[in-house]
């Protein structure tokens, strides 16, 4: 993967996915000692472009490159104004003469595509309206830790067919994990993403299912996952979505319909009382903070694979 971009889960092979997850776990558990980790990106610099506010993405990337011996530079909306003050292409051409990696957390997926097209250094999609690949990698590290192998397990996403759902669906399909999304009609994942996932699932034996009834969906689930009902940029739809998605709230009753040892996941931030209740987030089944921590190890693995001395 050295020198390549990471824009989507769909671009990754099963082997590359396994490498990213396995290497992240080696970093986390110090199978690779800390002193060796500090040499992986020694002297290298990461430019971090943010169009959206961030807690986990910024801290995980900035801490991650520091632990690997490099340096991160935060570039917020007022620093760049991507595509407004300066084109994405010009920004990419400027940055790749000064830094070794670019991470971008953006609204439009076309922005990261353009950055990757013009930059000679690797570009990482830290979130776009199409996918959230770095989140999915962290999520599947978490699933590996709590559930072991992926094959034959069932992951159920309850809520909007958004960027997180896209990446999780594609990841599950590539590793042979059954994936079901429970969502209202009109809020399905993109057809092109579903088609891509189904093609991958034909090779791995995974089931890809779209359900309307959340209780039917979570039956037999090993993992129950949800996300906010209105993503950043959809604030004007919040009231409308709250009514439509109310039956899809993850509460203790819905969790009880899954397997007794099912885990609960959320990419955070959670709107407690909306898509999920306090009793679920704070329950023994919740692994949301394990998941948040694994963002750090996922980012370190990604950066090491794309630009590191390994």
N, C-alpha and C positions, 0 to 999 in steps of 0.2 A: 504493500500500500504506500510505500515511501514516495513522496512527491505528488500524490494524487489528492483530489478534493473529497470531502465528505458532505454531500448535499442532501442525499436521501438514503433511506434504508433500501429502497428498490435497487440501487446501484451495487450493493454489496453482495458478494457470494456467501454461501453458507460457511465456507472455510474462513473468509475474512471476518464474519460475524463471530465465529467461535474464537478466533485469534484475539479480537478486541475484548471479548468477555473474559477469556482465560488470562490475558495479560493484565487486565484491570484487577482481577482477583490476586494475581501474583504481586502486584504493586501494593494492594491493600493489606495483604497478609505478610508483607515484607519477605516473601520468598526471594524477591529481588531486594537486597539490603538497601537501607536508606542512603548510604554513602554512594552506592552505584546508581540509585535513582537520581541523585543530584548531578550526575554527569550526562544524563540522557539528552537534555536540552541545554547543556552548558553554553552560556553566552548567546543564546537565541532569544528572539523577541517576538511576542504575539501582539498583534493589533486587534483590539476588541471593539467592534462597531455595534452600537446599541441604538435602535430606533424606539425600543420599548423599555419600560422600567424592568429591573431585574434584581433578585436576591441570589437565588441558587446559581443561575448561569454565570453572573459576574464573579461571585466569590469562588465558585468551583474552578473556573478557568484561571483566575488570577492566582489563587492559592496553588492550583495544580502546576502551572508553569514555574512558579517559584520553587516548589518541591523538586521539580525536575532540573533545576539549575538555571532557568531562564527568567525572563522579565515580561510582564504584561502591561500594555498601555490601554487605558480606558478611553474610548472616544464616544461621548454621549451625543444625543440628538442636537444639542446646541454647538457641538464641536464641528460636526460634519454637515448635517442636514442632507443626508444621502439623497442624491437625485435632484436636489433643489439648489443648494449653494454650489454644488459641483456634481457632475455626473458620476454614476457608479463606475464607469469605465476609467475615467480620469483618476478617481480615488484609488482604484486597484493598481493602475500603472504607477502611481506615486508610491503607494505603500510597499509594493513588492521590491522597490529599490532600497527600502530601509528596514524591512522586517522579514522574518522567516516564516510566519504563519499569520493568517487572517481568520478571525471568527466574527460572524455577523448575526445579530439577532434582529430580525426585520419583520415588516408587515408582508410585503409581496415576495413570493418565492423568486420571481424574476430578478430581484435585486441580488440575491446570492448567486444566481446563475450568471448574471453579468459580471459580478466580481470575479467569479471563477474563470470566466471567459478571457478576461483581460489580465488577471494576475498570474505571474509565473510561479508564485509560491502557493502552497496548499491553502484552500479556503474551506472553512468548516461552517455548516449551517447550524447556528445556535438556536434557531427557531424561525420558521416562516409560516405563512398561511397554508402551505401544502403539507409540510412534515415537521416533526421535531425529533430528528434522529438521535441526538445526544441523550435526550430523555429516555427514548426506547432502550438504548444500550444500558443505561443505568437501571432501568426497570427490569431488564432481563438478567442483569447481575443479581438483583434482589430476588427474583424468582428462583434463580439457580441456588442461591444461598438457603432459601426457605423450602423449596420444593424439589431440589435435585434436578434430574434430567427433565427436558421440556416435552419430549415425545409422549403423546397420550394424555397429557395434562390439558385442562380447559381453562382458558382465560376469557372472562366476560367483561366487556366494556359497557357501562350503563350511562347513556347520555348522548351528546351531540357527536355526529360523525365528523370530528374536527381533525386538525393536524396531528394531535397525539394519537387519536384512534387510527389514523392512517399508518403511522409508523409502527404502532403496536401490531396492527393487522399484518403488515408486510413482514415484520420480524417473526411473528408467530408462524406464518406460512412457510418462511424459509427454514425454520428449525423444527418443523413438524408438530407444533403445538396447536391444538384446536382453539379457534377464536370465534366468539359470538359477540355481536354488538346489539344491544337493546336500545332502540331509538324511536322517536315519533316519526310518522310518515312525513317526508319532506325534509328530514334532517339526516338522511343517510350519508355514509361516506361517498366520496366521489366515485363514479362508475369506473373510471380508468384505474383507480387504485384497487378497487374490488377485483376488477378483471386481472390486474397484475398479481394480486395475492392469490387468486384462484389458480392461475397458471403455476405459481410456485408450489401451491398446496398439492397439485396433481403429482408432483415429483416427491413430496415429503410425506404425503398421506394425511395432512392436516385437513380439518373441516373448517370452512369459512361460512358463517351463518349470520343473516340479518333477521332479528326478531323485533316484534312490537311489544310483546308482553315481557316486562322485566323479570317476573317470577318464573316464567317458562325459560327465559334465557339463563338465569343463574342456577337452575337445577343441575346439580353435579359439578358446579364450578369449583376449581382449585384456587382461582384468583378472581376477585371482584374488584373492578377498577372504575373510577369515575373521574370527571374533570368538571370545571366550571361550565355553566350552561351558556354563558355569553363571554367569549374571549375578548382580549383587548382589541379595540376597533369595532366591537359590536355593542357598545354600551347603550346605544339608542334602542336596541332590541331587548334590553334586559327585562323590562316589565312583561312584554309579550312572551318571551321565552320562559319566564318564571311560571306562567300559567300552563304553557304547553308541556313543560318538563316536570311539573310537580309530581306526576305519578312515577317518575323515574328517580326520585330521591332515594339514596341508599341509607336505610335505617336498619335497626336491629331485626325487624321482621323480614326484610329482604335478605339480609345476611343469613338468617336462619334457614332460608330456602336453598342456600348453597351447601357444600359439604361442611361437616362440623369443624374440620380443620382448615377451612378456606381462609386465605389472607385477604386483607383489604388494602388497596393501593390508591394513591392520588398523587398527581405530579406536583401539587401545591402551586400557588396558594389556594387553600380551601375556603369556600364561602360556607362556613358552618351554619346549618339550618336551612340551606338551600339544597345543593346537590348531595350533601351528606350531613348527618346529624353528629352532634358532639359524642354521643354514646358509641358511635362506630369509629370515629377518628381516634378516640381515646381508649378503645377496647384492646384486649389482648390479641385480637386478630389483626389489628392495624400495624402495618410496617412502613408507614409513610415517612418516618424519619430515618429509617434504614435506607429507604429509597432516595431521600434527599442527600444523605451522606454519600451514596454511591454515585451521585452526579460528579463528585470530585474524582473518584477513581476512574469513572468512565472517561472524563475529559483528559485525565493524565494518559490513559491508554490510547485514546484517539491521537493526541498530540505526539506521543512517543512513536506511534506507528507511522504517522504521516511525515514527521520531520526529525525524529530522534536518532541517536547513535545506539541502535540496538541490532 
